[in-house]
Amino acid sequence: TLQEARFLAEAHYRKIARRFVTGYGIADGDGRIRVGVSVELKKLGTMFDGKYYVTEVRHTFDRKNGYRTYFAVERAWIR
């Protein structure tokens, strides 16, 4: 139906728009970082500091680095 088509188009647009700014990071191990939460990133510069949506996470532990969290983020804007 027309309504279903509009819904699918809007959902696709929101997905693309949300990915305007993307990035990857490494943090000291933190189980609170998981897909679907927002994280506050700082010291990236005025345009990029702020909240990001977490899209991927990998928690690791090894003898050299200990517990680390690798993550990917995205958001729809810059300042």
C-alpha positions, 0 to 999 in steps of 0.5 A: 500500500502507499502507507507501507511504501511511505513507512519503508522509505522513511525508515530507510531515510532515517537509517541513512541520515543517522550515518552522517558521522561515523567512527570507531573507538577503543576504551578501557573495558566497560560492559555498559558500552553495548549496541543501542546505547549512546556514548558521550565522546570528548576531545574530538574537536568542537564539531564532533564532540557529543553523543553518538549511537553505538552500532558495534561492540567487541569486548576483549581481554588479553595479557598485554592490554587487559580488558578493552572495548572496541566500538563503532558509533554513528550520528546524524549531525555535526555542530 
